[in-house]
Amino acid sequence: MSAHAGTPSGAHPEGHKRAGGRPQLVLASASPQRCAILARLGLAFDVRPTGVPELADGDPEVVAIENALRKARAAADPERDELVLGVDTLVELDGRIYGKPPDRSAARETLQALAGATHTVISGLALLDATGERTALARTSVSFRELTPRTIDWYLATGEWRERAGGYAIQGAGAALVREIAGDYENVVGLPVAALLDLCPALLAQSPES
């Protein structure tokens, strides 16, 4: 799951202009995981988090797409030639959305609900540029091990549950909670690469090496 932090390596200061006439990629998120994934693809991008109000209830797929659109629209600057990427990742189990737990007690309840079950990590993607808006969805099934109270206490003590949809981070100590996944691992981290590139195959042309 994704979390927020300062501007990581690979991102450029606000207002950076892309050479070569191609639209500048803008990530409407401060998530270090999403930034790291884009950086691994060799992409140059700006980071422009928005703090826009997000939906928390409703059909999970509709919520994910709507929140991604809200982020991208809030970050877009009509005066600039930009390709703005909004992403929203959530956890769904039996039709219920599990977002970021507000406190340790809520994180415990979330992990207890996910224990021994298979949930779905859903990411909504939204890309905005001068031609309009494009959206896509990615789904990954994640099966948790049975979790004892001691295991849950151990994980809560790591603090990883903070600012994580579903209250865990698969790329960290949260890997100990997971039995198996089916689908895009990067989706669970916070940015589904396959869905992103399907949505915008020319994105890799944004690489400075291109």
N, C-alpha and C positions, 0 to 999 in steps of 0.2 A: 504494500500500500504506500501511497505517496505521503510525504510530509513537507513542511515548509522550513526554509532556512535562508541564509544570505545568498547572494549571487555566487554561483559556483563557477569553476573553470569551464571555459567554452562559451559562456554567455558574455555579451558585450554590454557596455553601459548604455543607458537609455539615449536614444537619438542616433545610434550608429547607423550609417548609411551603407548599403550594399553596393559594391562596385560592379560594373558590367551591365547595368541596366535591369537586373532581375529584382523582383520585389524582395524587400528585407523580411526574413522570417521573424515573427514575434510570438513568443510563448506567453500566453495569458495565465501565468502560474509562477509561483516562487518555489515550486517543488524541486528539491535537489535531485530526486530520482529522475524526474522527467528531463531536467537539464542534462543530467549525466547520459541518458539514453540518446538525446539529440547530439551531444558532443561526441559520443562514440560513433555516430554516423558521419562525423566530420562536418557537421552543419554549423554555420555561423548564425547566431540568433540573438535577439534582444529578449530580456525578461521584463514583463510588464504585468505584475499581479494586479487584480482589480478590487477584490473585497466585495464584489457584487453579491446581493442576497441570492441564496440558492433555494430551490425546492428541496424538501426533505421527505415528502410523502407523495404517493401516487404510483402509477405503473412504473416499475424500475427502469425500463428502457426509455420511456418517455421522459422521466426525470433526468436520466443521464444525458440525453440529447439536449434537453432544454437548458440544463445547467451549463453544458459545454457552449451552447450558443450564447447564453447570457455573458459568460466570461469573455468569449471572443468579441462580441459586440461592444462590451464595455471597454475593452482594450484597444479597439480599432481607432485609428486616426485617419479620417477621410482626406486629410491634407497630405498624406504620405503614401508612397507606393509600397504597400506591405502585404504580406501573407500572414494572417493572424490565426494562431492555433489555440483553440480552447479545448480542454479535456476535463471530463468529470468521471471519476471512478467510484463505484459503490459496491457493496456486498448485498446480495439478495438470498434469502433462505425462506422457502415456503411463502413467497409473495411479500415478505416483509423486508424493508430496506434497513440495513445496518450501516449507518454513517460513522462519523468520527465520534467516539465516546467522549462526553463532556468531562467525565471524571473517572477515577479509579473504580468506583462502584459500578458505573455503567459499563466500563471495559470488562469487568468480571462477568457481568450478566451476558455481554455479547459473546465472550469466549465460552461460557457455559452453554449458550445456545448453539454455537458452531461445533462444539466438541462431538466427535463421533459421527458427524453428518457431512453431507456434500453440499456446499453452497456454490453460488455463481458470482464471479466477479465480472461486473458489467462496466465497460467504459464507453462513454459517448465522446465522439470527436466532432469538432466543428472547425472548418477552415473558411476564412473570409478573405476575399481580395476584391479587386476592382470588377471582377466578372460576377460576383455574387457569393452565395453561401453553399457549402457542401457539408454533408454530415455522414457519419458512419458509426456503427456499433461493433464492439468486440465482446465476446463472452468466453470466459474460462471457468471450467469446473474445478473446484478445489475441495478435496476430501481431507478432513481433519482426523487426527488420531483421537482415541478416547483420552480425555484430559482429566487427570486427577486434580483435586483441590491443591495439592502441593505443586503440581506442574503449573497450574494457573497462577498461583502465588509467585512462583519463580519467574514466570514471564512478566507479570505485572511489575515486579521489582526492577526489570530492565528499563522500564519507562518507554519502551518502543510503541506502546499502545497509543501514546499521545499523537493527535493529528493524523491518525491512520483510519481509513475506512475499514470497518470490520474489526478494528482494534488490534491489528497485527501487521508485521512487516516480513514478508516471505524472504526478502533478500538479507534479513538480519537473523536475530535469534528466533524469530518467528518460524523459521524453517523447521524448528524442532516440533512445531505443532502440526505440521502437514504430513499426511501419508502419501498423497499423490495428487497430480493435477492433470487435466486434459484440456489442452489449448495453449494459447500464447502465454508463456511465463512473464514476458515483459508487460503484458496487460495487468497481471497481478501486482507487479511493481508499480505501475501507474501510467504507462504509455504503450499501447499495443502497436508495435512497429509494423507488423504485416498490414493491419487495417489502415494505418496512416499512409503507407506507401501505396496501397490499393486506391486510397482516396486521392492521392496526389503522386502519381508515378514519377513526375518530373522533379520531385522534391530533392532527390539526390544531386540534381544539377546545381543546387544551392551550395554544395560543398566548395570551400575555398580552393580545393585542388582541381575542381572541374574547369 
